[in-house]
Amino acid sequence: MKRLTLQWRITLLTALVLAACSIALTAASIVNADRAFVPLLELPMKTVEATAPPTSMVVAGVESTPAQLAKQQFSLSSILFCVVVTAAGTTAAYLLAGKALRPLRELTNAVEAVNEKNLSHPLPTAAAQDEVGILTANFNRMLHRLDDAFLRQKRFTANAAHELKTPLATLKTGVQVLKADRSASLTDYQDHAEKTLHSVDRLSRIVDDLLLLASASDTARHDREEVMLEPLFEAIQDELVFQLESRRITCTAECGELTVTGNPAFLYRIFFNLMENACKYGHDGGHIWIHAARQGNRVSVLVQDDGPGISPEHLPYIFDAFYRVDKSRSREMGGSGLGLSLVKTMVEAEGGSITAQSDGTTGTSFVVTLPV
């Protein structure tokens, strides 16, 4: 049965149901006919027994009457009609199943032609909103998500290669310069060592962040506990005090006695990255607002700055690894392009969500929602 096509499966199942119904109807009609013929059969038999001469006709050892012959003919006709109707119904079922499954075969042929080069081309949708039409619409949505995932993967690979290439090029250039300069002094070697150390540190940070991205889901399951938000933000402000004071940025945190449940290291890293970004990209003399509110069994935390904001066309991609809104400014500030990607990964590992809002002119707001 598993090797048969869907059309043949439907046909065979329909034939079985049709045969069962036909046999049942035929048997019922024969039984009802027997009940109707019995009184008629008994009356002629008695009459024949009383009046028939000793030489009456016997067929196959059984005396036959017109009523008996009619009964036999009716039974044979009923069985013949049962066979004919079952055969005709099976043929009709096969043809109708083939017609009904034609859109599915067309969809199958269209799906077979899909590959990584044409993911952006949706399948033609059927006019009828039946199961095949719904399946086609869902498949097109899946294609859209796959196409978006492939694009993000390509962008990630290109950006990662570029980020890794820059410090590697610095290392290579320094070695080549020292190798070519036979009169290089101790100061030259010290300068090169300092640049090498800076490049190695940058590579090390990128690799560490990539490892954290890959293992965040597993790490978040360990060391979960309740963390009060007010002391958490106080500790982050203490660590960022130099950056805040150098840019004359003030910070207001309103969290009350609210707590969230999660990995303390992850929670600290999440809000540290958000506050550090607000400090980096906010205006001199600006302000950072932090507000937490409970919504059912979850807590929403708002982190908002008054900087230049993020253009709406960049918002869908700011959580992608190595994505930069302003590439030159981000590199000047020492960012690796993994900060927000790490934040999103860690928030989701904690069972939460994060969204960003900005009109591109009046600051950026991040809302992190976490379980209590």
GUVEXKOL-819991 format. One line per field, with one value per residue (C-alpha): x, y, z; residue number from 1; residue in one letter. Coordinates in Angstrom, 2 decimals. Example, Ala and Ser with C-alpha at 12.3 -4.5 7.8 and 13.67 -1.06 7.14 Angstrom:
<atoms>
u: c(12.30  13.67)
v: c(-4.50  -1.06)
w: c(7.80  7.14)
i: c(1  2)
aa: c(A  S)
</atoms>
This chain:
<atoms>
u: c(0.00  2.87  4.24  0.95  0.27  -2.14  -4.65  -4.64  -4.89  -7.95  -9.41  -8.89  -10.30  -13.30  -13.76  -13.72  -16.32  -18.43  -18.21  -19.15  -22.14  -23.23  -22.94  -24.87  -27.64  -27.80  -27.97  -30.67  -32.73  -32.43  -33.48  -36.43  -37.37  -37.25  -39.61  -41.98  -41.79  -42.21  -46.02  -46.40  -44.15  -45.99  -49.44  -48.58  -46.63  -49.66  -51.89  -49.46  -49.07  -52.85  -53.67  -50.50  -50.44  -47.67  -45.84  -45.36  -42.09  -39.09  -36.00  -32.72  -34.64  -36.52  -40.01  -40.03  -42.81  -43.02  -42.55  -39.38  -37.99  -38.75  -36.96  -33.88  -33.83  -34.13  -31.19  -28.95  -29.85  -29.14  -25.70  -24.93  -25.98  -23.81  -20.73  -21.47  -22.13  -18.95  -16.84  -18.37  -17.97  -14.34  -13.60  -15.36  -13.48  -10.14  -10.95  -12.35  -9.41  -7.01  -8.83  -8.96  -5.24  -4.12  -3.35  -1.32  0.72  1.29  2.42  4.76  6.33  6.74  8.36  10.82  12.04  12.86  16.54  18.80  18.93  15.20  13.99  12.77  10.31  7.03  5.00  1.86  -1.14  -4.38  -7.56  -9.53  -8.84  -8.81  -6.22  -3.83  -4.19  -3.48  -0.50  0.86  0.49  2.27  5.02  5.54  5.85  8.42  10.32  10.34  11.78  14.39  15.37  15.72  17.79  20.10  20.56  21.34  23.80  25.55  25.66  26.99  29.75  30.80  30.78  32.59  35.27  35.70  35.92  38.50  40.43  41.16  43.23  44.85  45.91  47.37  49.37  50.63  51.59  53.55  55.49  56.25  57.49  59.79  61.05  61.88  63.47  66.81  67.63  64.51  65.11  63.86  61.23  59.93  59.58  57.84  55.38  54.73  54.24  51.69  49.73  49.96  48.58  45.72  44.86  45.06  42.78  40.27  40.39  40.04  36.95  35.33  36.01  34.72  31.54  31.01  31.42  28.92  26.47  26.76  26.42  24.02  21.01  22.86  24.58  21.35  19.88  22.44  22.65  19.16  18.00  15.95  17.76  16.59  16.73  17.47  20.82  21.67  21.42  23.29  26.20  26.16  26.15  29.12  31.06  30.11  30.63  33.74  32.02  28.90  30.82  33.14  30.11  28.04  25.23  22.83  20.87  17.54  16.48  12.97  12.66  11.20  11.35  10.89  12.87  13.43  14.51  17.53  21.27  22.79  25.79  23.53  21.19  24.13  25.60  22.22  21.60  25.27  25.42  22.22  23.36  26.85  25.31  23.07  26.16  28.19  25.58  23.72  24.26  26.79  24.92  22.03  20.01  19.28  15.92  15.39  11.91  10.63  7.00  5.34  2.87  1.33  4.08  6.64  8.61  9.23  12.35  12.67  16.15  15.87  18.42  18.08  20.71  20.27  18.33  18.32  16.74  13.68  15.31  18.07  15.85  15.08  18.80  20.36  20.27  22.19  25.77  28.35  25.65  26.58  24.34  27.33  30.36  33.04  31.69  31.22  34.81  36.10  34.31  35.82  32.70  32.85  29.32  28.20  26.76  23.08  23.23  24.53  21.80  19.05  20.54  20.85  17.38  15.82  17.88  16.31  12.83  12.29  12.08  13.52  12.26  13.69  11.88  13.24  12.21  15.79  15.82  14.84  16.69  16.24  14.15  14.82  12.19  13.33  10.64  11.72  9.97  9.51)
v: c(0.00  2.41  2.05  3.04  6.60  8.72  8.50  4.69  4.70  6.92  4.75  1.49  2.91  4.26  0.89  -0.92  1.41  1.25  -2.58  -2.89  -0.61  -2.37  -5.81  -4.68  -3.16  -6.25  -8.62  -6.47  -6.41  -10.21  -10.82  -8.48  -10.18  -13.59  -12.37  -11.06  -14.24  -16.84  -16.50  -16.69  -19.75  -21.68  -21.22  -22.61  -25.51  -26.68  -26.32  -28.21  -30.99  -31.45  -31.26  -32.12  -35.53  -38.00  -37.06  -33.34  -31.68  -31.67  -29.65  -30.79  -32.77  -29.66  -28.78  -25.23  -22.73  -19.30  -17.58  -19.56  -18.73  -15.03  -15.13  -16.74  -14.23  -11.34  -12.60  -13.07  -9.62  -8.01  -9.60  -8.59  -5.00  -4.99  -5.99  -3.51  -0.61  -1.36  -1.51  1.68  3.47  2.42  3.72  7.00  7.31  6.85  9.53  11.99  11.44  12.13  15.37  16.41  15.67  17.50  20.75  18.70  17.14  20.59  21.83  18.84  19.60  23.25  22.33  20.00  22.94  25.02  25.40  27.86  30.09  30.77  30.93  34.47  33.28  32.20  29.29  30.11  30.11  28.34  30.34  28.00  28.42  24.68  22.54  22.76  26.55  26.80  24.45  26.59  29.79  28.21  26.88  30.36  31.80  29.11  30.01  33.65  32.72  30.46  33.15  35.64  33.14  32.52  36.25  36.75  33.87  35.33  38.75  37.21  35.34  38.44  40.67  38.09  37.69  41.47  41.83  39.06  40.28  43.74  42.68  39.87  42.37  44.60  41.69  40.68  44.21  44.74  41.52  42.34  45.83  44.54  41.78  44.23  46.82  45.37  48.47  48.28  49.48  48.19  50.95  49.70  46.20  47.55  49.51  46.43  44.33  46.83  46.80  43.02  42.77  45.12  43.06  39.78  41.18  42.19  38.76  37.14  39.23  38.34  34.63  34.73  36.48  33.98  31.09  32.74  33.13  29.42  28.20  30.76  28.44  25.73  28.11  29.90  26.71  26.77  29.02  30.49  32.64  35.71  38.96  42.37  44.95  48.05  46.79  45.33  48.72  50.41  48.02  48.69  52.45  52.12  50.27  52.83  55.85  57.02  56.96  58.62  61.41  62.01  62.68  64.35  61.81  61.28  58.10  57.47  53.94  53.24  49.54  49.48  46.04  44.11  40.93  38.65  35.01  34.02  33.57  36.54  36.78  36.85  39.44  41.67  41.35  42.07  45.36  46.35  46.15  48.16  50.88  50.97  51.47  54.23  55.90  55.51  56.78  59.28  63.04  64.75  66.03  63.69  61.32  57.61  56.40  52.95  51.89  48.47  47.37  44.06  42.59  39.40  36.84  38.87  42.08  44.62  46.78  49.94  51.32  54.61  57.21  60.64  60.12  60.46  57.21  54.46  54.81  52.58  50.73  49.52  48.38  44.86  44.06  45.64  42.30  40.52  39.58  42.12  44.43  48.10  51.10  53.47  51.33  54.01  55.32  51.83  50.86  54.13  53.22  49.74  47.74  44.30  44.38  41.49  43.43  43.53  40.08  38.74  40.63  39.11  35.61  35.81  37.31  34.50  31.93  33.30  32.81  36.50  38.83  42.17  44.86  48.17  51.35  54.52  57.13  57.92  61.38  61.31  58.44  54.69  52.58  48.93  46.91  43.66  41.29  38.58  36.00  36.83)
w: c(0.00  0.79  -2.75  -4.37  -5.43  -3.45  -6.28  -6.14  -2.36  -2.48  -5.25  -3.34  -0.14  -2.01  -3.75  -0.40  1.06  -2.08  -2.24  1.42  0.97  -2.25  -0.68  2.37  0.23  -1.99  0.98  2.58  -0.63  -1.06  2.56  2.18  -1.09  0.62  3.30  0.65  -1.51  1.26  1.64  -2.15  -2.38  0.32  -1.25  -4.73  -3.19  -1.22  -4.24  -6.43  -3.89  -3.73  -7.40  -9.32  -10.98  -10.04  -13.22  -12.36  -13.65  -11.30  -12.19  -10.69  -8.11  -6.93  -7.97  -9.46  -9.58  -11.28  -7.90  -7.19  -10.61  -10.06  -6.69  -8.21  -11.05  -8.59  -6.51  -9.55  -10.90  -7.52  -7.30  -10.90  -10.23  -7.08  -9.11  -11.91  -9.55  -7.57  -10.73  -12.14  -8.81  -8.55  -12.05  -11.30  -8.01  -9.78  -12.36  -9.84  -7.46  -10.32  -11.12  -7.48  -6.99  -10.12  -8.20  -5.73  -8.56  -10.03  -6.60  -6.28  -9.67  -8.72  -5.38  -7.12  -9.20  -6.08  -5.20  -3.39  -6.48  -6.82  -3.21  -3.82  -6.50  -4.86  -6.18  -8.17  -5.84  -6.69  -7.12  -4.83  -1.13  -0.44  1.32  -1.64  -1.74  1.98  1.60  -1.25  0.78  3.77  1.53  0.05  3.56  4.36  1.18  2.25  5.65  4.04  1.57  4.41  6.40  3.42  2.90  6.58  6.49  3.44  5.08  8.30  6.41  4.48  7.57  9.70  7.04  6.89  10.68  10.94  7.92  9.36  12.42  10.45  7.79  10.50  11.89  8.46  7.49  10.71  10.23  6.60  7.52  10.24  7.97  5.20  7.52  8.53  10.54  12.70  16.23  19.56  19.53  16.19  17.60  20.69  18.54  16.46  19.59  20.90  17.62  17.51  21.03  20.14  17.03  18.94  21.64  19.01  17.39  20.80  21.63  18.31  18.80  22.39  21.28  18.47  20.91  23.24  20.37  19.60  23.19  24.69  24.68  26.63  29.04  29.98  31.48  34.31  37.39  37.03  39.92  40.77  40.06  41.31  38.55  40.65  42.04  38.63  36.91  39.75  39.22  35.47  36.02  38.36  35.66  32.99  35.22  33.34  29.94  31.35  33.05  30.08  27.89  30.64  30.20  33.07  33.71  35.43  36.41  37.72  38.53  42.03  43.65  40.41  39.79  36.80  36.68  34.62  34.44  36.36  34.02  30.97  32.48  33.36  29.86  28.21  29.98  30.05  26.24  25.87  28.28  26.75  23.29  24.67  26.13  22.91  20.49  22.69  22.51  24.76  27.78  26.99  29.13  29.37  30.70  32.18  33.23  34.27  34.58  35.33  32.82  34.15  34.68  32.71  33.21  30.43  30.70  28.58  27.78  25.87  24.79  23.15  20.43  16.66  16.48  13.86  10.45  9.98  7.06  9.39  12.28  10.88  10.70  13.80  15.65  12.89  13.71  12.46  11.10  11.49  10.90  10.74  9.93  10.31  13.62  15.06  14.36  15.82  19.06  19.12  18.52  16.93  15.54  17.77  20.70  19.77  18.23  21.55  23.40  21.27  21.54  25.33  25.77  23.73  25.64  28.82  27.34  26.60  23.64  22.56  20.19  18.99  17.99  16.43  13.90  12.98  14.60  18.29  19.94  20.15  22.52  23.34  25.18  26.78  28.07  30.49  32.69  36.37)
i: c(1  2  3  4  5  6  7  8  9  10  11  12  13  14  15  16  17  18  19  20  21  22  23  24  25  26  27  28  29  30  31  32  33  34  35  36  37  38  39  40  41  42  43  44  45  46  47  48  49  50  51  52  53  54  55  56  57  58  59  60  61  62  63  64  65  66  67  68  69  70  71  72  73  74  75  76  77  78  79  80  81  82  83  84  85  86  87  88  89  90  91  92  93  94  95  96  97  98  99  100  101  102  103  104  105  106  107  108  109  110  111  112  113  114  115  116  117  118  119  120  121  122  123  124  125  126  127  128  129  130  131  132  133  134  135  136  137  138  139  140  141  142  143  144  145  146  147  148  149  150  151  152  153  154  155  156  157  158  159  160  161  162  163  164  165  166  167  168  169  170  171  172  173  174  175  176  177  178  179  180  181  182  183  184  185  186  187  188  189  190  191  192  193  194  195  196  197  198  199  200  201  202  203  204  205  206  207  208  209  210  211  212  213  214  215  216  217  218  219  220  221  222  223  224  225  226  227  228  229  230  231  232  233  234  235  236  237  238  239  240  241  242  243  244  245  246  247  248  249  250  251  252  253  254  255  256  257  258  259  260  261  262  263  264  265  266  267  268  269  270  271  272  273  274  275  276  277  278  279  280  281  282  283  284  285  286  287  288  289  290  291  292  293  294  295  296  297  298  299  300  301  302  303  304  305  306  307  308  309  310  311  312  313  314  315  316  317  318  319  320  321  322  323  324  325  326  327  328  329  330  331  332  333  334  335  336  337  338  339  340  341  342  343  344  345  346  347  348  349  350  351  352  353  354  355  356  357  358  359  360  361  362  363  364  365  366  367  368  369  370  371  372)
aa: c(M  K  R  L  T  L  Q  W  R  I  T  L  L  T  A  L  V  L  A  A  C  S  I  A  L  T  A  A  S  I  V  N  A  D  R  A  F  V  P  L  L  E  L  P  M  K  T  V  E  A  T  A  P  P  T  S  M  V  V  A  G  V  E  S  T  P  A  Q  L  A  K  Q  Q  F  S  L  S  S  I  L  F  C  V  V  V  T  A  A  G  T  T  A  A  Y  L  L  A  G  K  A  L  R  P  L  R  E  L  T  N  A  V  E  A  V  N  E  K  N  L  S  H  P  L  P  T  A  A  A  Q  D  E  V  G  I  L  T  A  N  F  N  R  M  L  H  R  L  D  D  A  F  L  R  Q  K  R  F  T  A  N  A  A  H  E  L  K  T  P  L  A  T  L  K  T  G  V  Q  V  L  K  A  D  R  S  A  S  L  T  D  Y  Q  D  H  A  E  K  T  L  H  S  V  D  R  L  S  R  I  V  D  D  L  L  L  L  A  S  A  S  D  T  A  R  H  D  R  E  E  V  M  L  E  P  L  F  E  A  I  Q  D  E  L  V  F  Q  L  E  S  R  R  I  T  C  T  A  E  C  G  E  L  T  V  T  G  N  P  A  F  L  Y  R  I  F  F  N  L  M  E  N  A  C  K  Y  G  H  D  G  G  H  I  W  I  H  A  A  R  Q  G  N  R  V  S  V  L  V  Q  D  D  G  P  G  I  S  P  E  H  L  P  Y  I  F  D  A  F  Y  R  V  D  K  S  R  S  R  E  M  G  G  S  G  L  G  L  S  L  V  K  T  M  V  E  A  E  G  G  S  I  T  A  Q  S  D  G  T  T  G  T  S  F  V  V  T  L  P  V)
</atoms>
